Amino acid sequence: LVDMTLVGGLLVMVMFSGYENFVSQLDISENKEKLNWLGKMDATSLKNKVAASIVAISSIHLLRVFMDAKNVPDNKLMWYVIIHLTFVLSAFVMGYLDRLTRHNH
């Protein structure tokens, strides 16, 4: 249930910020509530949020697999961990590269 909630939140965030970035700004009057991240999220920050969400979803799935580790073969567990570490390393590298490019500009 938690991973489905994260995926749903991720979809909403990508839809709204993608529309705001690539189509046009959402017309929300001043007296109504507005999401504070809307309009402030560029493609790079959206990419980092998507990567962080993928890592969180992968962590939840890996925890679910570890809870049933007796019934999962060792080689499959190893591949789950390798894939999760790949997601973590990719998210870290993307964040580091974003920090480098923002620091240079």
N, C-alpha and C positions, 0 to 999 in steps of 0.2 A: 504494500500500500504506500509506503514511504517513497519507494523508487518511482511509482506511477505519479505521485504528487510532484516529485522533482521534475519528471519529464513534462508534466502538464505546465508547471511554472516556467520551465525552459521554453516550451512552445509559445506561450503567451509573450514572454520577454522577446523572443526572436521575431514574432509577428509584429508587435508594436514598434520595436526599435528598427526593424527592417523597413516598415512602412514609413516611419519618421525619417530615416536616413536616405531612402532611395526614391520614395514617391513624393510625399509632401508632408508638411507638419500637420499634426492633428489639431483641429480647431476646437479647443476647449475654452469656454468662457472663463473669465478671471474669478468669478464668484463660485465656481465649482471646484471640487477637489481634482488635483492632477497628480499623477505619479511623479515623484521627485526625480527618478532616473530618466524619465522620458525626455528626449531631446538632448540629453547629455551623453548618450552612449554612442560612440563612434564604432566603426567596424572593428578596430583593434580591441577595444574594451568588451565588445560583444563576443569576439572570438575567445577572449580570456574567460569570460563568464560561462560560455558554452563548454570550454575545456574543464573548468572547475566543476561544472555540473556533471559532466561525463565521469570525472574522477569520483565524485560523490556517489553516483549511481553504481559505478563499478565497485566501490567500497561496500555498498550495501549488498550487492550480489555476491561479492567475495565472502562477506560475513555469513550470508545465508548458506553458501557452500561449506564454509568451515563448521557451521553448526551441525551439518550432516556429513562430516569428514569420514566417518567410519564406512559409509556406503559409496564414497567416491574414490576411484582408483588414484594412486599416488601420482601417476604421470599426468592425469587430468588436473589434479590440484596444482601441480607444478606449472602447467600451462595457464591456469587461471591467474596464478601469482605473476607469471611473466607478462601476461597481457595487461594486468592491472598496473604493474610497475612501468610498462610502456606508456600507458595513459598518464601516469603521474609524472614521468620524466618529460613527456611531450608538453604537458601543461606547464611544468617548471621552465622548460626551455623557451616556450612561447612568451611566458611572463618576463623572463630575463631579457629576451630579445626586444620586447616592447619597452622595457625599462632602458635598455641601451639606446634605442632609437629616440625615445623621448628626451633622454639626457643630452643627446648630441644636437637636438634642435631647439 
